[in-house]
């Protein structure tokens, strides 16, 4: 039986931000319990908080912004899911060697990788010991999957906290050089090695500029 599940974390002040930075602020502006006619809230939301996409503009002034992508860019039935199962995954650098046992579908458009970092979601390690992705993986993935356009995973950033020196290069290799958007901080807790994704819908907030 097919079923739809969320792969995004709830936007909550309790959720860690990259580098333990600013998280979402949620404030009631109206409350029925206070005599108002409705319940309303005001959100203060950093654009790189929670489950989110990195666009090329994030690392290149002339890079494409979210509003420049068509809606169907974020919908696909050519999705591959890989469960790395690396133990321990904290402070780890993910390289080509970690994919030696996997076969890639060359038609893949969206690749989702479970690193296992989600096990540390409520611990400080989630933001201060997250794994990093080696810059060379962008070309490696593109060679295996020429149509790849989005890489998603369950770690807070493509940049490993211990490997910040290569984080900018990794982002540029994916976003600029190989045209692969980066979907960070996914909730893959319900997904395991034998899990198959038949369809995926990614719906980023649509910002101007």
C-alpha positions as CSV (number, residue, x, y, z in Angstrom):
1,X,0.0,0.0,0.0
2,X,1.3,3.4,-0.9
3,X,1.2,6.2,1.6
4,X,2.4,9.8,1.8
5,X,4.6,10.9,4.6
6,X,6.3,14.2,5.6
7,X,10.1,14.3,5.2
8,X,10.3,17.8,6.9
9,X,10.9,18.7,10.5
10,X,8.2,20.7,12.2
11,X,9.2,24.4,12.4
12,X,9.7,24.7,16.1
13,X,11.9,26.9,18.4
14,X,13.1,23.7,19.9
15,X,14.8,22.6,16.7
16,X,18.5,23.3,16.3
17,X,19.8,25.7,13.7
18,X,23.1,25.4,11.9
19,X,25.9,26.4,14.3
20,X,23.3,26.6,17.0
21,X,22.3,30.0,15.5
22,X,18.9,31.8,15.4
23,X,15.8,29.6,15.2
24,X,12.2,30.4,14.4
25,X,10.3,32.8,16.7
26,X,6.6,32.3,17.0
27,X,4.5,35.0,18.6
28,X,0.7,35.2,19.1
29,X,-0.7,38.4,17.8
30,X,-4.3,37.5,18.5
31,X,-5.8,34.9,20.9
32,X,-9.4,33.9,21.2
33,X,-8.6,33.0,24.8
34,X,-7.7,36.7,25.4
35,X,-10.9,38.0,23.9
36,X,-9.8,38.4,20.2
37,X,-12.0,37.2,17.4
38,X,-9.4,34.8,16.0
39,X,-6.0,33.1,16.7
40,X,-3.1,34.6,14.7
41,X,0.6,34.3,14.8
42,X,3.7,36.2,13.6
43,X,6.7,34.2,12.4
44,X,10.4,35.3,12.4
45,X,12.0,32.7,10.3
46,X,15.6,32.5,9.1
47,X,15.7,31.2,5.5
48,X,18.2,28.4,6.4
49,X,16.3,27.0,9.4
50,X,14.6,23.6,9.5
51,X,14.2,21.5,6.4
52,X,15.1,23.8,3.5
53,X,16.7,24.1,0.1
54,X,19.9,25.8,-0.7
55,X,19.8,27.6,-4.0
56,X,22.8,28.7,-6.1
57,X,22.3,32.3,-4.9
58,X,23.3,31.2,-1.4
59,X,27.0,31.0,-2.6
60,X,27.0,33.0,-5.8
61,X,25.7,36.6,-6.4
62,X,24.7,35.7,-9.9
63,X,23.3,32.3,-8.9
64,X,19.7,31.4,-9.5
65,X,17.2,32.1,-6.7
66,X,14.2,30.0,-5.7
67,X,11.7,32.1,-7.6
68,X,13.6,31.3,-10.9
69,X,12.8,27.6,-10.7
70,X,9.6,26.3,-12.2
71,X,7.2,24.4,-9.8
72,X,7.7,21.1,-11.6
73,X,11.4,21.2,-10.8
74,X,10.5,20.1,-7.3
75,X,8.3,17.2,-8.2
76,X,9.6,13.8,-9.4
77,X,8.9,10.1,-9.6
78,X,12.5,9.3,-10.3
79,X,13.8,9.2,-6.7
80,X,16.5,7.1,-5.2
81,X,16.9,6.5,-1.5
82,X,20.1,5.3,0.1
83,X,20.6,4.3,3.8
84,X,24.3,4.7,4.5
85,X,24.2,3.2,8.0
86,X,27.5,4.6,9.0
87,X,28.4,4.2,12.7
88,X,29.3,6.5,14.2
89,X,28.2,9.3,11.8
90,X,29.2,12.2,14.0
91,X,32.2,14.3,12.8
92,X,32.4,12.1,9.7
93,X,33.3,13.1,6.2
94,X,31.2,11.3,3.6
95,X,33.2,10.4,0.5
96,X,32.9,8.3,-2.6
97,X,34.1,5.3,-0.7
98,X,30.9,5.2,1.3
99,X,28.9,4.4,-1.8
100,X,31.1,1.6,-3.2
101,X,28.4,-1.0,-2.4
102,X,25.5,0.9,-4.0
103,X,24.1,0.8,-7.5
104,X,22.8,4.1,-8.8
105,X,19.8,4.5,-11.1
106,X,21.1,6.7,-13.9
107,X,17.6,8.2,-14.3
108,X,17.5,9.5,-10.8
109,X,16.5,13.2,-10.5
110,X,16.3,13.4,-6.7
111,X,18.7,11.5,-4.4
112,X,17.8,11.1,-0.7
113,X,20.5,9.9,1.7
114,X,19.9,8.8,5.2
115,X,23.2,9.4,7.1
116,X,21.9,8.4,10.5
117,X,22.4,11.8,12.0
118,X,18.7,12.0,12.8
119,X,19.4,9.7,15.7
120,X,21.1,12.7,17.4
121,X,18.2,15.1,16.7
122,X,17.7,16.2,20.3
123,X,21.4,16.3,21.2
124,X,24.0,19.1,20.8
125,X,25.8,16.7,18.4
126,X,23.1,17.4,15.8
127,X,24.5,20.8,15.2
128,X,28.1,20.7,16.5
129,X,29.2,17.2,15.2
130,X,27.2,16.8,12.0
131,X,28.9,14.9,9.1
132,X,30.1,16.7,6.0
133,X,29.9,15.8,2.3
134,X,33.2,15.9,0.4
135,X,33.2,18.4,-2.5
136,X,34.1,15.6,-5.0
137,X,30.8,13.9,-4.4
138,X,29.0,16.4,-6.6
139,X,30.9,15.3,-9.8
140,X,30.7,11.7,-8.6
141,X,26.9,11.8,-8.3
142,X,26.5,13.7,-11.6
143,X,28.5,11.1,-13.4
144,X,26.4,8.3,-12.0
145,X,23.1,10.2,-12.4
146,X,23.3,12.8,-15.2
147,X,19.8,14.1,-14.5
148,X,20.3,14.6,-10.8
149,X,19.0,18.0,-9.7
150,X,18.4,17.7,-5.9
151,X,20.4,16.0,-3.1
152,X,18.6,15.6,0.2
153,X,19.8,14.2,3.6
154,X,19.1,14.1,7.3
155,X,22.0,16.3,8.6
156,X,21.8,19.9,9.4
157,X,24.1,21.0,6.6
158,X,26.2,19.9,3.6
159,X,29.0,21.4,5.6
160,X,30.3,19.2,8.4
161,X,30.9,21.2,11.6
162,X,34.4,19.7,11.7
163,X,35.0,20.3,8.0
164,X,34.0,23.9,7.6
165,X,37.1,24.7,5.6
166,X,35.7,22.6,2.7
167,X,32.1,23.4,3.3
168,X,32.0,26.4,1.0
169,X,33.8,24.4,-1.8
170,X,31.3,21.5,-1.3
171,X,28.3,23.9,-1.7
172,X,29.8,25.5,-4.8
173,X,30.5,22.2,-6.4
174,X,26.9,21.1,-5.9
175,X,25.1,24.3,-6.4
176,X,27.2,26.1,-9.0
177,X,29.4,23.7,-10.8
178,X,27.0,20.7,-11.1
179,X,23.5,22.4,-10.8
180,X,22.4,20.2,-7.8
181,X,20.2,21.9,-5.3
182,X,20.9,20.9,-1.6
183,X,18.0,19.8,0.6
184,X,19.2,20.0,4.1
185,X,17.9,18.9,7.5
186,X,15.3,16.3,6.4
187,X,13.3,14.1,8.7
188,X,14.1,10.5,7.5
189,X,13.2,8.8,10.8
190,X,10.4,6.7,9.1
191,X,12.7,5.5,6.3
192,X,14.8,2.4,6.3
193,X,17.1,0.6,3.9
194,X,14.3,-1.3,2.1
195,X,12.2,1.9,1.7
196,X,11.2,3.1,-1.8
197,X,10.0,6.5,-2.8
198,X,7.7,6.5,-5.8
199,X,6.9,10.3,-5.8
200,X,8.2,13.3,-4.0
201,X,6.9,16.8,-3.7
202,X,9.2,19.5,-2.4
203,X,7.5,22.8,-1.7
204,X,9.9,25.6,-0.7
205,X,8.6,28.9,0.5
206,X,8.5,31.3,-2.5
207,X,10.4,34.5,-1.7
208,X,11.1,37.5,-3.8
209,X,14.8,37.9,-4.2
